Amino acid sequence: MDYLAHGWSPDEMCRHYPHLTPAETHAAMTYYYDHQAENDAEIQAELTEVRAARAAASPTPFMLRMQAKGIF
């Protein structure tokens, strides 16, 4: 997801997540590209689900306060 969201390279992922080895990040990228259509479809399904949940959710008290102040 960091590759898709931020364009991070495997080396950049290792810098942000020092517990990962370069081999692990390269393996993850390999898996993504080997199964790109499936992964992209799953990501889209999750985004659709999150958007639907947000639309159905009642605003929190914090959101209501921010809206009343014209901040959000």
C-alpha atoms as an extended CHARMM CRD file, in Angstrom:
* protein
*
        72  EXT
         1         1  MET       CA              0.0000000000        0.0000000000        0.0000000000  PROA      1               0.0000000000
         2         2  ASP       CA              2.8780000000        2.4020000000        0.6700000000  PROA      2               0.0000000000
         3         3  TYR       CA              4.0770000000        1.8320000000       -2.8750000000  PROA      3               0.0000000000
         4         4  LEU       CA              0.6340000000        2.7120000000       -4.2480000000  PROA      4               0.0000000000
         5         5  ALA       CA             -0.1230000000        5.5600000000       -1.8490000000  PROA      5               0.0000000000
         6         6  HSD       CA              3.3040000000        7.1880000000       -1.6520000000  PROA      6               0.0000000000
         7         7  GLY       CA              5.3250000000        5.6890000000       -4.4960000000  PROA      7               0.0000000000
         8         8  TRP       CA              7.8640000000        4.3310000000       -2.0290000000  PROA      8               0.0000000000
         9         9  SER       CA             10.5740000000        2.0220000000       -3.2940000000  PROA      9               0.0000000000
        10        10  PRO       CA             11.4590000000       -1.1510000000       -1.3570000000  PROA      10              0.0000000000
        11        11  ASP       CA             14.4400000000        0.7250000000        0.1360000000  PROA      11              0.0000000000
        12        12  GLU       CA             12.1970000000        3.5670000000        1.2900000000  PROA      12              0.0000000000
        13        13  MET       CA              9.8440000000        1.0460000000        2.8990000000  PROA      13              0.0000000000
        14        14  CYS       CA             12.7890000000       -0.4070000000        4.8270000000  PROA      14              0.0000000000
        15        15  ARG       CA             13.7090000000        3.0650000000        6.0730000000  PROA      15              0.0000000000
        16        16  HSD       CA             10.1660000000        3.6620000000        7.3070000000  PROA      16              0.0000000000
        17        17  TYR       CA              9.7630000000        0.1270000000        8.6710000000  PROA      17              0.0000000000
        18        18  PRO       CA             13.2080000000       -0.8950000000        9.9710000000  PROA      18              0.0000000000
        19        19  HSD       CA             11.9040000000       -4.2900000000       11.1060000000  PROA      19              0.0000000000
        20        20  LEU       CA             11.4890000000       -5.2780000000        7.4210000000  PROA      20              0.0000000000
        21        21  THR       CA             14.4170000000       -6.6200000000        5.4610000000  PROA      21              0.0000000000
        22        22  PRO       CA             15.0960000000       -5.6400000000        1.8510000000  PROA      22              0.0000000000
        23        23  ALA       CA             14.3080000000       -9.2290000000        0.8480000000  PROA      23              0.0000000000
        24        24  GLU       CA             10.8800000000       -9.0010000000        2.5120000000  PROA      24              0.0000000000
        25        25  THR       CA              9.9730000000       -5.7570000000        0.7960000000  PROA      25              0.0000000000
        26        26  HSD       CA             11.1570000000       -7.0370000000       -2.5930000000  PROA      26              0.0000000000
        27        27  ALA       CA              9.1790000000      -10.2430000000       -2.0430000000  PROA      27              0.0000000000
        28        28  ALA       CA              6.0750000000       -8.1910000000       -1.2710000000  PROA      28              0.0000000000
        29        29  MET       CA              6.5360000000       -6.1600000000       -4.4480000000  PROA      29              0.0000000000
        30        30  THR       CA              7.0410000000       -9.3460000000       -6.4510000000  PROA      30              0.0000000000
        31        31  TYR       CA              3.8420000000      -10.8000000000       -5.0130000000  PROA      31              0.0000000000
        32        32  TYR       CA              1.9650000000       -7.5890000000       -5.8050000000  PROA      32              0.0000000000
        33        33  TYR       CA              3.0750000000       -7.5850000000       -9.4430000000  PROA      33              0.0000000000
        34        34  ASP       CA              2.4900000000      -11.3270000000       -9.8590000000  PROA      34              0.0000000000
        35        35  HSD       CA             -1.1000000000      -10.8780000000       -8.5870000000  PROA      35              0.0000000000
        36        36  GLN       CA             -1.7160000000       -7.2320000000       -9.4870000000  PROA      36              0.0000000000
        37        37  ALA       CA             -5.2600000000       -7.6120000000      -10.8310000000  PROA      37              0.0000000000
        38        38  GLU       CA             -6.3960000000       -9.5380000000       -7.7600000000  PROA      38              0.0000000000
        39        39  ASN       CA             -4.6740000000       -7.1250000000       -5.3650000000  PROA      39              0.0000000000
        40        40  ASP       CA             -6.0750000000       -4.0460000000       -7.0940000000  PROA      40              0.0000000000
        41        41  ALA       CA             -9.5860000000       -5.5210000000       -7.0660000000  PROA      41              0.0000000000
        42        42  GLU       CA             -9.2960000000       -6.2640000000       -3.3340000000  PROA      42              0.0000000000
        43        43  ILE       CA             -8.0410000000       -2.7450000000       -2.6300000000  PROA      43              0.0000000000
        44        44  GLN       CA            -10.9450000000       -1.2390000000       -4.5920000000  PROA      44              0.0000000000
        45        45  ALA       CA            -13.4430000000       -3.4380000000       -2.7280000000  PROA      45              0.0000000000
        46        46  GLU       CA            -12.0080000000       -2.3210000000        0.6090000000  PROA      46              0.0000000000
        47        47  LEU       CA            -12.1290000000        1.3530000000       -0.4180000000  PROA      47              0.0000000000
        48        48  THR       CA            -15.7480000000        0.9770000000       -1.5000000000  PROA      48              0.0000000000
        49        49  GLU       CA            -16.6010000000       -0.6510000000        1.8320000000  PROA      49              0.0000000000
        50        50  VAL       CA            -14.8640000000        2.1170000000        3.8070000000  PROA      50              0.0000000000
        51        51  ARG       CA            -16.6290000000        4.8410000000        1.8130000000  PROA      51              0.0000000000
        52        52  ALA       CA            -20.0030000000        3.1860000000        2.3950000000  PROA      52              0.0000000000
        53        53  ALA       CA            -19.3300000000        2.8300000000        6.1210000000  PROA      53              0.0000000000
        54        54  ARG       CA            -18.3070000000        6.4870000000        6.3750000000  PROA      54              0.0000000000
        55        55  ALA       CA            -21.4080000000        7.6000000000        4.5020000000  PROA      55              0.0000000000
        56        56  ALA       CA            -23.6480000000        5.5410000000        6.7930000000  PROA      56              0.0000000000
        57        57  ALA       CA            -21.9540000000        6.5990000000       10.0290000000  PROA      57              0.0000000000
        58        58  SER       CA            -23.3310000000        9.3380000000       12.2200000000  PROA      58              0.0000000000
        59        59  PRO       CA            -20.9850000000       12.2690000000       12.7090000000  PROA      59              0.0000000000
        60        60  THR       CA            -18.9830000000       12.1550000000       15.9150000000  PROA      60              0.0000000000
        61        61  PRO       CA            -19.3580000000       14.8950000000       18.5310000000  PROA      61              0.0000000000
        62        62  PHE       CA            -15.9540000000       16.2100000000       17.4520000000  PROA      62              0.0000000000
        63        63  MET       CA            -17.0550000000       16.4350000000       13.8210000000  PROA      63              0.0000000000
        64        64  LEU       CA            -20.2320000000       18.2510000000       14.8480000000  PROA      64              0.0000000000
        65        65  ARG       CA            -18.2140000000       20.7990000000       16.8540000000  PROA      65              0.0000000000
        66        66  MET       CA            -15.8410000000       21.3790000000       13.9560000000  PROA      66              0.0000000000
        67        67  GLN       CA            -18.7200000000       21.7740000000       11.5090000000  PROA      67              0.0000000000
        68        68  ALA       CA            -20.4050000000       24.2680000000       13.8650000000  PROA      68              0.0000000000
        69        69  LYS       CA            -17.1650000000       26.3070000000       13.8430000000  PROA      69              0.0000000000
        70        70  GLY       CA            -16.9550000000       26.0770000000       10.0590000000  PROA      70              0.0000000000
        71        71  ILE       CA            -13.6520000000       24.2200000000       10.2400000000  PROA      71              0.0000000000
        72        72  PHE       CA            -14.6980000000       20.9880000000        8.5520000000  PROA      72              0.0000000000
